[in-house]
Amino acid sequence: MTRLERSVDVLVVGGGPAGLSAAAELAASGAGHVELLEREREAGGMPRHCLHGGFGGRDTGRGPATGPRGGMTGPAFAQGCVAAAIGAGVTLRTHVSVTGWDGPRTVETTGPAGLERITARAVVLATGARERPRSARLVPGSRPAGVYTTGALQRAVHVHGQRIGTRAVVIGNEPVGHAAADTLRTAGLEIVAMVTDQPATPLSALVRARSGFPLLTGTTVTGLTGRTRLSGVELRHDDGRTTTLRCDTVVFTGDFVPEHELARRGGLVLDPGTRGPAYDSGYRTSRSGVFAVGNLLHAAESARVAAAEGRAVTAPVLRFLAGQDRPADRQVPLEVDSPLLWVAPNRVAPEAALPLGGRFVLGTGRRLPRPHLVVSQDGRELHRQRLLLPALPGRPLHLGAGWLERIDPHGAPVRITAL
């Protein structure tokens, strides 16, 4: 089948907050023909399915809809992002999937118009992140109906108006877990319990009191029961006790991973910690002219942060289009020691621009009470910073960037340790 050949100045792949904000800012800044591709039928990303409030930010418009947490609801935020992109002159194409690469900055697509091959002077990847499903978490059992991730639950309830069930268990105590609980309440379900493998903290009692349902800490899911429909969730507590919670619905929340399939197919270097593309503070990936932003880089930040990263990629892309991009010849990798999981950006150079907000973002695999973050290279300490609050899994940690000028560009990888 013949593919239509086209060229654009900037191609943005992904129509969530990061991609829409990047496209809008680039088009408004004179980047030329900016085209955005979104595989869903509507652009806006996950905020489209989040009816709670708390959304908002620059260049997204101010929708009238508000939620119980204040600020815009997710759909209003998403609509504002779409309107800003269209208003800036972005060519927005939905229901178009990028299926592969046919050159350094040439992608192959399929959509309502058929097969296309699009070549761009610069490409911005903004494909976002997803929650790992039950199968990827290696939870044993049959495959009954009633098993969801947060995203699948929100689409079923808010987009398709489906009947979910009657009694639900939520796996995960991160903010997204409480968003899932809100959705379950909206759908009329009783929440049997929220389950987390993390230990109890001084805030656990407050969470229990505010949520109105049991919070089971130090508890692991060991299996699901039921054949055609879920009938229970099997648990093991940290003291060795086992139990089964009767329910017909379970929602696995958190545990986000980047949607990196397109980056991987393109041969981009992936960071082993974030599992997204390796990148520097200018959002450059390992391929010249291919940039990446948003939760593809470090899942999962808020829609506001993703949109800010989308706007921040404008300057590096414009420099590249103008032939003024001078990435450092020697970029030093950043590496972390356990229990830290990843750092972003994960490539640095002494003369590079500061990352967004003048700080690096890190993730941890377990709770750390007010740790010291120590940055070192070749056994030489570059920086030490004490966090004022505990570091928690699923919550971003922030490290100041004032130590960049002390890096030896010819030295070993920079290491970040939590003490």
RODO-2510 file (C-alpha; in nm, 4 decimals, decimal comma):
residues 419
     n   res          X          Y          Z
     1     m     0,0000     0,0000     0,0000
     2     t     0,1325     0,3447    -0,0937
     3     r     0,2265     0,5811     0,1855
     4     l     0,1698     0,9544     0,1509
     5     e     0,4969     1,1461     0,1981
     6     r     0,4837     1,4753     0,3887
     7     s     0,7214     1,7144     0,5663
     8     v     0,6723     1,9430     0,8675
     9     d     0,8992     2,1615     1,0742
    10     v     0,8197     2,0107     1,4152
    11     l     0,6339     1,6873     1,4811
    12     v     0,5000     1,6298     1,8326
    13     v     0,3931     1,2745     1,9158
    14     g     0,1430     1,2573     2,2019
    15     g    -0,1512     1,4837     2,2843
    16     g    -0,1396     1,5006     2,6623
    17     p    -0,0502     1,8135     2,8639
    18     a     0,3217     1,7908     2,7765
    19     g     0,2718     1,7446     2,4035
    20     l    -0,0034     2,0035     2,3721
    21     s     0,1935     2,2635     2,5683
    22     a     0,5090     2,1954     2,3660
    23     a     0,3209     2,2271     2,0371
    24     a     0,1388     2,5437     2,1424
    25     e     0,4544     2,7179     2,2632
    26     l     0,6569     2,6147     1,9576
    27     a     0,3901     2,7314     1,7149
    28     a     0,3476     3,0612     1,8997
    29     s     0,7270     3,1111     1,8983
    30     g     0,7638     3,0840     1,5218
    31     a     0,8852     2,7266     1,4842
    32     g     0,7012     2,6933     1,1529
    33     h     0,4566     2,4163     1,0702
    34     v     0,3967     2,2327     1,3993
    35     e     0,1919     1,9136     1,3788
    36     l     0,0744     1,7031     1,6735
    37     l    -0,0324     1,3382     1,6468
    38     e    -0,2544     1,1718     1,9076
    39     r    -0,3592     0,8065     1,8844
    40     e    -0,6809     0,8561     2,0848
    41     r    -0,9932     1,0046     1,9295
    42     e    -0,9566     1,3119     2,1527
    43     a    -0,6468     1,4961     2,2702
    44     g    -0,5914     1,5995     2,6319
    45     g    -0,4332     1,2924     2,7902
    46     m    -0,5327     1,1416     3,1228
    47     p    -0,6804     1,4663     3,2673
    48     r    -0,9782     1,4065     3,0350
    49     h    -1,0836     1,1230     3,2685
    50     c    -1,0139     1,2981     3,6018
    51     l    -1,3276     1,4770     3,7186
    52     h    -1,1717     1,6006     4,0426
    53     g    -1,0309     1,9524     4,0751
    54     g    -0,6789     2,0692     4,1431
    55     f    -0,5746     2,1202     3,7803
    56     g    -0,4557     2,4507     3,6414
    57     g    -0,1574     2,6348     3,5026
    58     r    -0,0324     2,8920     3,2584
    59     d    -0,1342     2,8861     2,8916
    60     t    -0,4129     2,6340     2,9375
    61     g    -0,7113     2,8663     2,9574
    62     r    -0,9466     2,8816     3,2502
    63     g    -1,2419     2,6532     3,2088
    64     p    -1,5530     2,7179     3,4165
    65     a    -1,5724     2,3664     3,5592
    66     t    -1,4259     2,3239     3,9053
    67     g    -1,3877     2,0211     4,1295
    68     p    -1,4047     1,9517     4,5025
    69     r    -1,0310     2,0179     4,5420
    70     g    -1,0520     2,3637     4,3850
    71     g    -0,9038     2,4692     4,0532
    72     m    -1,0161     2,3265     3,7230
    73     t    -1,1371     1,9728     3,6748
    74     g    -0,9257     1,7456     3,4573
    75     p    -1,1551     1,7733     3,1517
    76     a    -1,1556     2,1536     3,1738
    77     f    -0,7749     2,1554     3,1990
    78     a    -0,7476     1,9232     2,8987
    79     q    -0,9874     2,1360     2,6947
    80     g    -0,7822     2,4442     2,7774
    81     c    -0,4621     2,2740     2,6585
    82     v    -0,6284     2,1714     2,3313
    83     a    -0,7708     2,5194     2,2751
    84     a    -0,4306     2,6801     2,3370
    85     a    -0,2640     2,4516     2,0820
    86     i    -0,5269     2,5098     1,8144
    87     g    -0,5273     2,8828     1,8861
    88     a    -0,1491     2,8943     1,8360
    89     g    -0,1836     2,7388     1,4913
    90     v    -0,0916     2,3776     1,5667
    91     t    -0,2166     2,1156     1,3205
    92     l    -0,3808     1,8723     1,5630
    93     r    -0,4546     1,5246     1,4255
    94     t    -0,6241     1,2656     1,6444
    95     h    -0,6781     0,8918     1,6002
    96     v    -0,3387     0,8719     1,4267
    97     s    -0,0844     0,6155     1,5510
    98     v     0,2888     0,6324     1,4920
    99     t     0,3887     0,2762     1,4063
   100     g     0,7634     0,3102     1,3507
   101     w     1,0598     0,5028     1,2160
   102     d     1,1960     0,5276     0,8632
   103     g     1,4900     0,7570     0,9309
   104     p     1,6432     0,9755     1,2041
   105     r     1,3410     1,2114     1,2097
   106     t     1,0958     1,0313     0,9820
   107     v     0,8026     0,8363     1,1267
   108     e     0,5456     0,6041     0,9740
   109     t     0,1820     0,6536     1,0741
   110     t    -0,1580     0,5042     1,0227
   111     g    -0,4910     0,6810     1,0662
   112     p    -0,8201     0,7704     0,8992
   113     a    -0,6308     0,9202     0,6029
   114     g    -0,4377     0,5972     0,5485
   115     l    -0,0646     0,5336     0,5705
   116     e     0,1775     0,8249     0,5858
   117     r     0,5475     0,8891     0,6148
   118     i     0,6195     1,2208     0,7864
   119     t     0,9649     1,3799     0,7970
   120     a     1,0303     1,6595     1,0464
   121     r     1,3174     1,8936     1,1101
   122     a     1,2674     1,8211     1,4820
   123     v     1,0640     1,5608     1,6698
   124     v     0,9266     1,5945     2,0234
   125     l     0,8194     1,2705     2,1911
   126     a     0,5473     1,3159     2,4551
   127     t     0,3947     0,9679     2,4730
   128     g     0,3405     0,9784     2,8509
   129     a     0,3217     0,6908     3,0964
   130     r     0,0884     0,4127     3,2015
   131     e     0,0219     0,2080     3,5129
   132     r     0,1522    -0,1456     3,5069
   133     p    -0,1394    -0,3910     3,4940
   134     r    -0,1888    -0,6849     3,7287
   135     s    -0,0037    -0,9243     3,4910
   136     a     0,3112    -0,7092     3,4882
   137     r     0,3059    -0,7011     3,8701
   138     l     0,3163    -1,0834     3,8713
   139     v     0,0028    -1,1224     4,0824
   140     p    -0,1114    -1,4851     4,0391
   141     g    -0,4655    -1,6081     3,9855
   142     s    -0,7186    -1,6421     3,7063
   143     r    -0,8198    -1,3581     3,4745
   144     p    -1,1685    -1,2633     3,5940
   145     a    -1,3664    -0,9539     3,5088
   146     g    -1,3432    -0,6693     3,7613
   147     v    -0,9656    -0,6028     3,7514
   148     y    -0,8633    -0,2466     3,6597
   149     t    -0,5854     0,0079     3,6602
   150     t    -0,6792     0,3649     3,7549
   151     g    -0,6778     0,4792     3,3934
   152     a    -0,8958     0,1904     3,2781
   153     l    -1,1364     0,2542     3,5671
   154     q    -1,1674     0,6249     3,4904
   155     r    -1,2313     0,5594     3,1217
   156     a    -1,4948     0,2979     3,2048
   157     v    -1,6772     0,5268     3,4496
   158     h    -1,6347     0,8760     3,3074
   159     v    -1,6131     0,8077     2,9330
   160     h    -1,8211     0,4946     2,8733
   161     g    -2,0569     0,5088     3,1730
   162     q    -2,0097     0,1385     3,2427
   163     r    -2,1353    -0,0426     3,5509
   164     i    -1,8310    -0,1428     3,7563
   165     g    -1,9396    -0,3536     4,0531
   166     t    -2,0400    -0,3213     4,4181
   167     r    -1,7374    -0,3823     4,6466
   168     a    -1,3845    -0,2711     4,5607
   169     v    -1,0290    -0,2997     4,6925
   170     v    -0,7724    -0,0337     4,5954
   171     i    -0,4069    -0,1394     4,5697
   172     g    -0,1748     0,1536     4,6411
   173     n    -0,1699     0,4493     4,8803
   174     e    -0,0248     0,7094     4,6442
   175     p    -0,2309     1,0120     4,5339
   176     v    -0,3468     0,8218     4,2268
   177     g    -0,4885     0,5540     4,4582
   178     h    -0,7081     0,8120     4,6271
   179     a    -0,8148     0,9410     4,2845
   180     a    -0,9204     0,5836     4,2041
   181     a    -1,1152     0,5717     4,5311
   182     d    -1,2952     0,8935     4,4351
   183     t    -1,3924     0,7393     4,1011
   184     l    -1,5190     0,4235     4,2713
   185     r    -1,7344     0,6321     4,5054
   186     t    -1,8712     0,8227     4,2059
   187     a    -1,9672     0,4874     4,0526
   188     g    -2,1487     0,3903     4,3740
   189     l    -1,9095     0,1199     4,4981
   190     e    -1,8285     0,0404     4,8601
   191     i    -1,4518     0,0525     4,9202
   192     v    -1,3566    -0,2481     5,1282
   193     a    -0,9966    -0,1375     5,1905
   194     m    -0,6913     0,0342     5,0492
   195     v    -0,3837    -0,1898     5,0516
   196     t    -0,0151    -0,0916     5,0417
   197     d     0,3051    -0,2862     5,0932
   198     q     0,4644     0,0226     5,2490
   199     p     0,4981     0,0316     5,6301
   200     a     0,2733     0,2371     5,8531
   201     t     0,3730     0,6005     5,9083
   202     p     0,2508     0,8712     6,1462
   203     l     0,0184     0,9830     5,8652
   204     s    -0,1479     0,6425     5,8284
   205     a    -0,4037     0,7095     6,1030
   206     l    -0,4893     1,0458     5,9457
   207     v    -0,5360     0,8817     5,6052
   208     r    -0,7674     0,6219     5,7604
   209     a    -0,9723     0,8886     5,9353
   210     r    -1,0090     1,1099     5,6294
   211     s    -1,0746     0,8365     5,3748
   212     g    -1,3460     0,6536     5,5649
   213     f    -1,2205     0,3055     5,4771
   214     p    -0,9467     0,0765     5,6194
   215     l    -0,5856     0,1361     5,5127
   216     l    -0,3872    -0,1884     5,5331
   217     t    -0,0149    -0,1089     5,5500
   218     g     0,2693    -0,3581     5,5177
   219     t     0,0387    -0,5826     5,3151
   220     t     0,1096    -0,7608     4,9862
   221     v    -0,1367    -0,8927     4,7283
   222     t    -0,0646    -1,2636     4,6775
   223     g    -0,3484    -1,3608     4,4437
   224     l    -0,6930    -1,3031     4,2984
   225     t    -0,9848    -1,5436     4,3278
   226     g    -1,2825    -1,5965     4,1014
   227     r    -1,3251    -1,7357     3,7526
   228     t    -1,5612    -1,5322     3,5348
   229     r    -1,5870    -1,2510     3,7943
   230     l    -1,3489    -1,1468     4,0700
   231     s    -1,4593    -1,2803     4,4078
   232     g    -1,1720    -1,1832     4,6348
   233     v    -0,8198    -1,0487     4,6857
   234     e    -0,5733    -1,2645     4,8789
   235     l    -0,3345    -1,0760     5,1080
   236     r    -0,0273    -1,1464     5,3190
   237     h     0,0509    -0,9098     5,6063
   238     d     0,4062    -0,8318     5,7146
   239     d     0,3585    -1,0377     6,0314
   240     g     0,2860    -1,3474     5,8220
   241     r    -0,0933    -1,3484     5,8559
   242     t    -0,2974    -1,4159     5,5435
   243     t    -0,6517    -1,3144     5,4625
   244     t    -0,8919    -1,2793     5,1712
   245     l    -1,1024    -0,9680     5,1190
   246     r    -1,4345    -1,0387     4,9497
   247     c    -1,4907    -0,8024     4,6583
   248     d    -1,5922    -0,7982     4,2934
   249     t    -1,3594    -0,5159     4,1847
   250     v    -0,9897    -0,4428     4,2383
   251     v    -0,7948    -0,1416     4,1127
   252     f    -0,4160    -0,1571     4,0799
   253     t    -0,2878     0,2000     4,1101
   254     g     0,0493     0,3697     4,0751
   255     d     0,3612     0,1830     3,9591
   256     f     0,3825     0,3977     3,6468
   257     v     0,6161     0,3145     3,3599
   258     p     0,6941     0,5350     3,0589
   259     e     0,5264     0,4579     2,7279
   260     h     0,8675     0,4133     2,5679
   261     e     0,7825     0,1712     2,2863
   262     l     0,8284     0,4309     2,0120
   263     a     1,1549     0,5532     2,1648
   264     r     1,2792     0,1953     2,1898
   265     r     1,1847     0,1185     1,8300
   266     g     1,3797     0,4245     1,7235
   267     g     1,6950     0,3000     1,8931
   268     l     1,7054     0,5821     2,1469
   269     v     1,9168     0,5114     2,4533
   270     l     1,6895     0,4328     2,7499
   271     d     1,7832     0,5125     3,1075
   272     p     1,7754     0,1931     3,3191
   273     g     1,6286     0,3786     3,6172
   274     t     1,3451     0,5793     3,4657
   275     r     1,2977     0,3338     3,1762
   276     g     1,2326     0,6360     2,9572
   277     p     1,4751     0,7957     2,7104
   278     a     1,8061     0,9129     2,8531
   279     y     1,8093     1,2915     2,8255
   280     d     1,9817     1,6100     2,9372
   281     s     1,8534     1,9390     3,0751
   282     g     1,7742     2,0537     2,7192
   283     y     1,5409     1,7539     2,6724
   284     r     1,7770     1,6152     2,4066
   285     t     1,7707     1,2400     2,3622
   286     s     2,0540     1,0320     2,2173
   287     r     1,9372     1,1130     1,8622
   288     s     2,0087     1,4560     1,7202
   289     g     1,6913     1,6561     1,6692
   290     v     1,4728     1,4202     1,8737
   291     f     1,3551     1,5643     2,2056
   292     a     1,1391     1,4165     2,4814
   293     v     0,9176     1,5723     2,7500
   294     g     0,6666     1,4871     3,0205
   295     n     0,5972     1,1574     3,1883
   296     l     0,7735     0,9656     2,9134
   297     l     1,0878     1,0815     3,0936
   298     h     1,0047     1,0184     3,4586
   299     a     0,6655     0,8778     3,5448
   300     a     0,4601     1,0128     3,6939
   301     e     0,4470     1,3852     3,7565
   302     s     0,1360     1,6023     3,7695
   303     a    -0,0291     1,7451     3,4595
   304     r     0,0968     2,0894     3,5638
   305     v     0,4594     1,9722     3,5702
   306     a     0,4203     1,7863     3,2406
   307     a     0,2803     2,1004     3,0772
   308     a     0,5687     2,3068     3,2157
   309     e     0,8186     2,0638     3,0634
   310     g     0,6375     2,0912     2,7328
   311     r     0,6824     2,4673     2,7373
   312     a     1,0469     2,4358     2,8470
   313     v     1,1461     2,2311     2,5411
   314     t     1,0692     2,5288     2,3155
   315     a     1,4060     2,7030     2,3513
   316     p     1,6204     2,3927     2,2811
   317     v     1,4082     2,3007     1,9786
   318     l     1,4265     2,6536     1,8376
   319     r     1,8050     2,6551     1,8810
   320     f     1,8256     2,3254     1,6955
   321     l     1,6065     2,4513     1,4109
   322     a     1,8273     2,7603     1,3821
   323     g     2,1441     2,5508     1,3670
   324     q     2,2640     2,6974     1,6968
   325     d     2,2373     2,3831     1,9097
   326     r     2,5726     2,2969     2,0622
   327     p     2,5282     1,9987     2,2906
   328     a     2,8330     1,9232     2,5007
   329     d     3,0836     1,6823     2,3473
   330     r     3,1068     1,5054     2,6806
   331     q     2,7872     1,4394     2,8731
   332     v     2,8333     1,2713     3,2083
   333     p     2,5709     1,0141     3,3127
   334     l     2,3958     1,0474     3,6491
   335     e     2,3504     0,7265     3,8483
   336     v     2,1755     0,6532     4,1787
   337     d     2,2369     0,4055     4,4594
   338     s     1,9606     0,1973     4,6183
   339     p     1,7049     0,2664     4,7564
   340     l     1,6924     0,5552     4,5077
   341     l     1,5458     0,4309     4,1790
   342     w     1,6185     0,7019     3,9255
   343     v     1,7161     1,0627     3,8622
   344     a     1,5958     1,2980     3,5888
   345     p     1,7514     1,4505     3,3853
   346     n     2,0065     1,1697     3,3797
   347     r     2,2778     1,3292     3,1636
   348     v     2,4656     1,6481     3,2577
   349     a     2,7484     1,8721     3,1410
   350     p     2,9160     2,1516     3,3406
   351     e     2,8178     2,4165     3,0832
   352     a     2,4638     2,2885     3,0285
   353     a     2,1522     2,4853     3,1188
   354     l     1,9886     2,4150     3,4528
   355     p     1,7027     2,1626     3,4526
   356     l     1,3445     2,2838     3,4891
   357     g     1,3001     2,4675     3,8180
   358     g     1,6761     2,4535     3,8802
   359     r     1,6544     2,1069     4,0326
   360     f     1,6720     1,7376     3,9558
   361     v     1,3880     1,4937     4,0262
   362     l     1,4474     1,1583     4,1968
   363     g     1,2391     0,8554     4,2921
   364     t     1,2836     0,6216     4,5890
   365     g     1,1838     0,2591     4,6385
   366     r     1,1115     0,2906     5,0112
   367     r     1,0374     0,5503     5,2755
   368     l     1,3391     0,7515     5,3914
   369     p     1,2993     0,9745     5,7005
   370     r     1,4592     1,3104     5,6128
   371     p     1,7579     1,1697     5,4223
   372     h     2,0786     1,3405     5,3161
   373     l     2,1282     1,3366     4,9390
   374     v     2,4984     1,3161     4,8571
   375     v     2,6327     1,3869     4,5063
   376     s     2,9816     1,2563     4,4292
   377     q     3,2138     1,1826     4,1396
   378     d     3,5310     0,9701     4,1528
   379     g     3,5013     0,9633     4,5328
   380     r     3,4854     1,3455     4,5519
   381     e     3,1781     1,4953     4,7190
   382     l     3,0177     1,7634     4,5033
   383     h     2,7099     1,8425     4,7070
   384     r     2,5145     1,7408     5,0161
   385     q     2,1515     1,8290     5,0805
   386     r     1,9181     1,7416     5,3685
   387     l     1,5516     1,6878     5,2829
   388     l     1,3149     1,8514     5,5290
   389     l     1,0401     1,5906     5,4826
   390     p     1,0425     1,2109     5,4515
   391     a     1,1013     1,0699     5,1045
   392     l     0,8148     0,8424     4,9983
   393     p     0,7735     0,5913     4,7127
   394     g     0,5668     0,7319     4,4303
   395     r     0,6418     1,0922     4,5339
   396     p     0,9111     1,2992     4,3580
   397     l     1,2188     1,4135     4,5507
   398     h     1,4025     1,7264     4,4476
   399     l     1,7762     1,7912     4,4422
   400     g     1,9277     2,1357     4,3854
   401     a     2,1513     2,1800     4,0801
   402     g     2,4118     2,4184     4,2214
   403     w     2,6845     2,1527     4,1959
   404     l     2,6889     2,1255     3,8155
   405     e     2,9907     2,3515     3,7738
   406     r     3,1984     2,1172     3,9910
   407     i     3,1584     1,8171     3,7583
   408     d     3,4678     1,6857     3,5820
   409     p     3,3448     1,6396     3,2212
   410     h     3,6106     1,3713     3,1687
   411     g     3,5426     1,1898     3,4949
   412     a     3,3335     0,8907     3,5940
   413     p     2,9523     0,8980     3,6169
   414     v     2,8126     1,1222     3,8904
   415     r     2,6550     0,9206     4,1745
   416     i     2,3668     1,0257     4,3978
   417     t     2,3267     0,8477     4,7316
   418     a     2,0659     0,8787     5,0060
   419     l     2,2063     0,8529     5,3594
***
